[in-house]
Amino acid sequence: MGNKIIVLVGVSGSGKTTIGRELEKHGVENLLSFTTREQRSGEQHMVDYRFIDEYELGHQILLDNVVEMTEYNGHKYGLLKRDVDYIMSSGSDVYFICDKNGANQIKEMYPEQCVVFFLRIDVKTMIDRMRVRGDDDKSILSRVYNAVSNNELDLDYSVHNYSLSKCVDPHEDAMLILSLAGVDE
């Protein structure tokens, strides 16, 4: 098995994807998640997601190959055990972005390798960042409501990411995460 599974959790706009991209610059590989939703224009199978149908998901569940899974807008998203094992067998450190339930499921299956980071921002910063990226008001309201009502998590570290400049240049946060997770560069 590889070294570490860095799990990034946080509300919309907290900088998970931005910090994940920065981690990739330091040799940390992204674990590809699956989804049962339709592929969108411009998305690529096995690049953006592993696109699977409900039948294939059922098969993976029967094989006990699902590490974590959540449902959002009627579609399932998650992580397959074979994908984790394959990429970690190379000795790579990896990261994954998911919700708090997924983080707890990954930590349960990989307790020695998994390190969970919760990226915290305040509600105003969350709203501002979602507006900048073009989210509509209904989506923003829904995500703010979910963030406020689901604020419990078993986590290893909390990284405060309030500064918009750090979101644009997340190198410092990524270095902190690598250090706390015990990842050698």
Protein Blocks (a to p, Z undefined) as FASTA:
>chain_A
ZZbdcdddddehilmmmmmmmmmmnopacdddddfbdcdehiaehklpccddfklmmmmm
mnopafbdcdeehiacdddfklmmmmmmnopacdddddfklmmmmmmmmmmlpccddddd
dfklmmmmmmmnopafklmmmmmmmmmmmmcccdfbdcddfblklmmmmmlmmmmmmmmn
opaZZ
